């Protein structure tokens, strides 16, 4: 499962990596330099932008919604790159919840996050993206099968919306489930993690107890991804049926995607 390229040290872009090298069940592997993932590009430094320009990207898929962009800013402009915004959640969805996450006190956070509520919410959000965002995920896969490579996918932290979209892409390519999960949990590594900030100026705003309550929201827990996989199988019966019926991915389109993203057999 070793990635095929040495990862750069980016200053303003978190969670960047090349998916090259991930193995498929039929003995092939994802081609290096074709598919990348990261957190948002809004805080990319000039040096980061220079590096990103060397990737010869065709498309940057940004899965953030309008509220995310207002908070973080628009992505840095990269010459010759097509920026495609495909929000994978609604800005109004959980608006009050996320307001409390940013500003609530310990008692409020315990009420909405404690006793397993935070982890359950995350698993449910993955399940919801599988069932409710088939049109968006279909659009992403069809675009890459046609002409949108090399591509970079990102959301805010590059963990959930991008993590799930990458996982779906890897499923379509036939990548081993174990390898998909291993890449997903890499988002937990300290240098990749989203920098948690809060709008509260209370003395305990970032206390260990508060951070423990928040951690399920900012962890990449394999149980979240498995909840999505279980939803695929529970709703469509199999990954193949999900791809063909849910995402309208014809066999020839899937073959084209594999030809464009995998090393030669």
C-alpha positions, 0 to 999 in steps of 0.5 A: 500500500505504499504511495508511489511518490514522496509527499511535499511539505506544504505550508498552507494546504493540509492533508495533501497526498497522491493516491498513486500506488494503491493496489487493486484486487486484480493486481493493478495499482492507481497511477501516480500523478493522476488523482490527488486529495487535500484540504482546501486550497484557500490558504495556500502559500505562493510556494504551495501554489508553485508546487500545485502548478507542477502537478499539471492538474486539469480539474480541482473538485471543491466539495465545500458549500457556500458557508465553508467558502465564506469562512475559509475563503476561495481556493487559490487560482492555479493557472490553466486549472478548471475549478469545479464546485460540487457541494456535498452538503447543504449550508443549512444542514446542521447550521445550529449544531455547527454554531454550537460546536464553534461557540458553545460552552462545555455543558452545551457541547456535552449535550450535543456531542457526549455519550456517543452522539458525535460519532453517531452523527458522523456515521449518519452524515456518511450514510446520508451522502451515499444515499442523497448525493448519487447525482454529484458522485456520478458527475464526478466519476463521469467527469474523470472518465471523460477529460478531468484528469489529473484531478485534485479533490478537496473539501474543508479538511479533506477528510469527510466529503473528499474522503468519501468521494475518494473512497467511491472513486477507489471502489469504482477502480477496484482498489482493495477495501483494506487499502481504501481504509488505510488511505482514509485514516491517514487523515489522522496523522498530526501534520494532516489534521484540520486545525481546530479553532473555536469562536469562544473566548472562554478560558476552557474553550480548548480544554482537554475535556472540550477537545475530547468531546470534539474529537469524533467530529475531526477524526477520520474513524474507519467506522464512518467509512464502513457505515457508508460501505454498509449503506451501499450494500444495504441499499443497492445490494453490492458495490457493482449495483451501486455504481451501475444503478445508483451512479449510472456508471455504465461498464464502458465508462467504468473501463474508461475510468480504470484505463485513465487512472490505473497502471497498465495491467 
